[in-house]
Amino acid sequence: VAATGVDPAGMAATALVLSDGRRKFALVDIDALFVDGAEEIARRASDLTGIPAAHIRLGATHTHAGPVFSAVRGPVGADPRPYERMLANYRASVADKVVGAIAEANGRLEPAHIGGARGTGTININRRVRARNGMPPAVGRNPDGFVDRDLIVARIDDARGRPIAVLVNFQCHGTVLAYENKLLSPDWIGMLRKTVEQALPGARCLFLQGAAGNQGPIEGFTGDLTVPHRLGSILGHQAAALALGIETVKREPKFEGFVESTAFQAKQHWRVSGPRDGTLSFASKIVEVPRREYTARDIDEMATRVAEARRQLEQPGGGTHQNQARLRRVANLLEQWKKPVDRAPLQVEVRIFRMGEIAIAAMPGEPFAEIGVAVKKASPFPITMFSGYSNGLGGDYMPIAAEYDQGGYEVERTPYGRAAAAKVIEAAGGLFSAVR
């Protein structure tokens, strides 16, 4: 589908730089499916600012309505070259703007305080519809499936207590807009940011997409722009309420005597007792995980699906877009599954960014929500965010072991074996000790 316009919520890339006088971090969110050229962007930004490239976390919001083109999935017979040139130019422009945003943020450092809070978001649901009654597994809404509704918010204030930035961490695919949509859009994330920024004037909102591999919106696959705007506003108000309640410095009520008023009242004014911990620290680890392997039976079953898809396409009147898309999807999977077995482990990079009492665990790809929950539970910090879709080694879906037997889109395409999730969880849990 060719885009005919841009969502009024706008497409954004937002950068935040933090320093404790010894170390610096840069956190960036970008309205994109994934961050293309992330390592080169980090290198360029590092050259300009002196921030180590490893300390630059680039994350995609994972909107599915951003600019993207795939020659494999595109219209049959279409010449891909004009689309590829346009996309290459767009990506180069985004890279320049992201590097510039990091450099600008680095040049505007000022004294600040940070605090965090946990709450609940209500716009996500498990998206892995189970196979039953002769129907295959699908991507949709599964009210009985695992869902992580943890909503994590951090607020950063200047020395006078005025909000500078709000970080929001939640796990939900940017797939409210789908095949009916013809707009370039940040999906629900754009209105989330706008709602938070309206509630806290002067603050910029950064969104860190969580472990959304099996988490989708409660309503979606539409072209109606009011739906992502409504869902983004709902989560935005939930996040803003948390942000407004955060104490970025230590405050406590102090007894200061009594006063005669309408009632005999105790004076218990809230007073600042000191700053919160502002230490920055960082740790990372390359985790080796097993590859996915396919049995002869797996391959035979996929070959049967390819043959059936081809038969439907070749029937009279069968040359529909749906039949073409089905054949492309299963044929691509069969080609992937039939590749020679390579038992060398894959590598996945896990990073931990500590900001005082708040930690951010980040990894590339699309981890299932159970992974994010397990890592957050392993953290010794009061507030811990978990972010997928980040730069570093690795990528693609990472299901938990129990999901492999259920089949479905994410399991069919993952490059990882059943033990991968457990290894990542263990490695991330061990990294927290390195940043305490």
N, C-alpha and C positions, 0 to 999 in steps of 0.2 A: 504494500500500500504506500503510495507516495504521499508525503505530508503536504497539507494544504494551509497550515498555519501553526502558530505557537500558542500554547496554553498561557492565559494572562498571568498565571502564577510565576511564569518565567523559568528558564533554565539557569542554574547557578553553579558556581564553584566557590567554596568559602574556605578560607585559611585562618588558622589560629596558631600563633607561636607562643610558647611558654618558656620561661627561663627562671632558674633559681640562683643565677649568678655563676654557676659552674657548668650546668648542662642546659641544652635547649632541645625542645621538641617542636615539631610542626605537625599539626593535625589538619587534614584537608578532606572535605567531602565534595564529591563531584557528581552532578546529575548525569549518570551514564549507566549502561548495563554493567560494564567493567571498565577499569582504568587502563586504556591502551597506552603503551610506552611508559609505564609507571617508573621503571628503573632509570630511564633516561631523564624523565622529569625530576626525579629525586636527585640525580647527579648534578643536573644544571642548577637546581635550587641550592644544593650544597655548595657548589662553586661560588655562588653569589653571596651566600649568607654565612658560610662556615658551619652551618648545622650539619652534623654527620648524616650521610644519606640514610643510614639505618634508623635514624631518629625521625625520619620524615614518613609519617603514616598517611598514605594516599588511599582513600576509600571511595568506592562507587556506591551511590544510593540504590543502585540496581533497578532503576526505572526501566521498564520494557518499552516505553514510549519515546525513548531518546533516539537520536540518529544512529542507524545501524543498517548494514547491508550484508547479505550472505549470498554468494553466487550459488551455493548448494541449495539454499532454501528459497531463493528468489524465484520470480516468474520463469517458467520453462521457456527457453528460447530467447530470453532477454539478453542483450549485450551488457555485461556487467561493468565494462570499462568506465562509462560516464559516472556511474554510481560510486565506483571505487575511487575515482579521482576526487569527487566531491567529498567523500568521507575522509580521504587522506588530508585534504585541505582543512576540513573541520577539526580533525584530531590535532593537526599542527597548530591551529589557532587556539584550541583549548589548552594544549601543552604550554604555549607561550603565556596565556592568561594565568594558568595555575602557578607557573614559576614566578610571574610578576606578583601574584597575590601573596605568595610566601615571602618574597623579598619585601613587599610593602608592610606586611604584618611584622616582620622582623625589625623593621625600622620604626615601629610605633610602640615599642615596649614601654610599659609603665607599671608602677607598683600595683599589685593586685592580690586578692584573696579568693580562695576557691572552697566550695563546699558541695556536697552531693546529697541526693535523696533517692529512695526507691518507692515506686508505686505500682499501679496496675493500668495497663492499656487494654482497650476492649475491641480493637478493630481487626484482630487476626484470628485465624482458625487453621487447623491442620488441613493441608491441601491434597493429601494422598488418599483419593477415593479407592476403596478396596474393591477387588474383583468379587462379584457375587451374582448369583442367578443367571449365569451365562454371560454376564457383561464383563469386559476386561477392566483392569485397573486404569485410572485416569487421574488427571490433575483437575481439582475442583474444590469441593468443600466436604470435609470429613469431621462432623461434630464429635465423633467418638475417638478421634485420634489425639495424640499428644500435642499440647499447645503450651507455649511459654509466653505468658502475658506480663512478664517482668518489664516495667518501664523505668529506666534508670536515667536520672537527670543530674547534671552538674551545672552550677552557676559560678561565673567568675565576675567579681566586682572590682571596681577601681578603689583607690585609697579612701574615697569618700562614701563608699558603699553603693555606688551607682553601677548597675549591671553593664558589663562589657560583652559577655558571651554566655550562651546557654548551650550545653551539649546534651543531645537527646539520643538515647540508645534504645532501639526497639527492633523486633524481628518480624518482618512481614514483606513478602514479595511486592514489588511495584508493578502489579498486574491487574489493577482495577481496570485500566484501559487496555484493550486487546484488539482483536481482529476488526472490530467495527470502527476503531479510532483512526482519525486522520490528522491528529495534531501532534507536534513535538511537545512533550510534556514531562515534568518531573513526577507525574502520577500524584499519589496522595501526599508525597513528601514535601512538595512545594507549598501546599496550603498548611501543612504542619509548621513549617518554618515561619510563614507569614503570621500565623496565629500566635506563635510564641513571641515573635518580635513585636507584635501589636500589644501584647500583654506586658512586655518589659521594654518600654521605649529606650532606644539607645543601644540595645543588645543585638548581637548577631547570633543566629541559631545555626549550629552545625548538627547534622544528623549522621549518626554512626549506625549503619545497618547491622543488625545482629545476626544470629544463626538462623537464617530464614530459608534454609534448603527445603524444609517441609512445612513452611508457614506461609499462608496466603491471606488475602483480605477476605473479610466476611461477606463482601459483595464485590463482584468483579466481572471481568471479561465483557466489558461494555464499551460503547463509544460515547456514552453520556458523561460529559465533563462534570456535571453536578455531583456525581457519585464520588470520584476521588477528592473533590473539594470538600464534600461533607465529611468523609472519613478522615481526611487530613485535619479538618477543623476539630473533629471530636478528639483525636489524639493530641492535637496542639493544645486544646484547653486542658486536657488531663496533664500534659507535660508542664504547661504554664503554671497550673496550680501547685505542682511540686516545686517548680523553680521559685515561685514567690515565697514559699515557706522555708527555703534553705537559709541557714545561717552561715555566711561565709567566714565569719570570725566567731570566736567563742563568746557567748553571752549567757548570762545567768541572772535570775532575780536576786537582788540583795535587800535584806531587811534594813531599813533606814529610819526606824521609829514609827510613830503614829501621827495621824492628823485628824482633827475634828472637821467633819464634813457633814453631809446628810446623814451618814453613818460614821461610827468610829472606825476608821480605816487604818490598816497596816500599810505603810509605804514599802512596796516591794518592786521597785523599778528594775527593769532589765538593764544591766551594765555590761560593757565589753570587758572581758577578763583576759583577753590576749588573742594573738593570731593562731590560726590553725597551722598544722605542719605544711610547709610548702616545698619539701624536698622533692626533687625530680630524680628518678633513677630508671634504668633501662636494662633489659636482658632479652636475649633471643636464643633460639635453638633450631637447628635443622633436624627435623625428625624423619627418620627413614621408615616408610610404611609399605606394606605389601601391595603388589599390583593385583588387579582383578584378573582372574583366569576363567576361561569358559570351557565347559565340557563338550564332548562331541554331541551330546544330546541337546545342550543349549544351542549350539550352532545349527543343528538339524531343525529344531523348532523355529528358529529365526528364519532359516531358509524357506520353511513352509509358509511362514507369514509373508515373505517376499513374493513367493510364487502366487499366493492368493491375492495379494495386492496388485500384482501384474495382471492376473486374470480379470479382476474387476475393472481395471483401467482399459483393457482391450475389448471388453464387451461393447456392443452397440450402445452409444450414448454414455459410455462409462468414462469419457475423457474429461471429467470434472476436475476443478481445482482440488477438491477434497481427496479424490482418488490419486491425483498426482502427488499431493503432499504426503499422503499415506505411504505411497511407494518410495518416495525419496527418504522418508524417515526410517523405514525398516531396512531399506537397502543400505543406507549409511551405517546403521547399526551392524548389519551382517558383515559389511566390509571391515568395520572396526574389530568385531569379534574374531574374524578369521585371520587377523594378522599373526605372524609367528610369535610364539610365546617368548616373552622376555621376563625372566624372573628377577632381574635386578630391581631392588626396591625403588620406589618413588620418593621424592623429597618434598617435605612440606615445612615451611618456616613459620614458627610461632614466636610472636613478640609480646613482651609485657612492658607497658609504659606506666610508671608510677608517678602520680602527682599528689604528694602528701598522703591523705587518707583514701585516695581514689586510685584505682588501678584500671587499665584498659588492656585486655588480652585481645590480640589481633592476629588473624591468619587470612590467607587468600582463599578463594573459592566459596562454595556454598555449603557450609556445614549444616547438618540437621540440628534442630533446636535442642535435642537431648545433649548434644556436645556442649553447646553454650551453657546450659543449665549446670552440667557437671563441672565445668571449669569455674563458673561463678561460685559454686558451692565449695570448691577447693581453695578459694582465695581467703587469705587471712585479713583482707582489708574490708572495712565497713561497707564501702561502695565499690563494686566491680562491674565494669562494662565488658561485654564480649562482642567483638566485631569481626564478622566475616568480610568478604569482598574487598580485602585490603591487599596492598602490594606485598611482594615477597614470593618465594618459591612455592609452587603448587597451584592448584586451581580445580575447578569443576565441583560437582556434587560430592559430598562425603556423608553417606548414610551411616546409621548405626547398624551393628551386626544383625539385629532382629528384623530389620526391614528388607534384607536381601531376599528372603523367601516370599515376600509380598509382591515382588516384581514392580512394574510401573516405570514411568519415564525416568525418574532420578536414578533408580537402581540399574536400569538398562544401559545408561550412558556413563556411569561413574567409572573412572580408571582405577579406583581403589578397591582393595580386598576387604574382607569382613573385619579384619583386625585393625584397620587403619584408625578408626575413630577412637578405640581404646588407647592406642599408642599416643595419639595427639592429646587426649585428655590427661594421660599420665605425665607427658612432657610438660604441658602447660602448668599442671599442679606443682611440679617440681621447680618451675621457673620462678614462682612467686617468692620463694626463699631468697633468690638472688637479688631481689629488688627491695627487700625489707630494710 
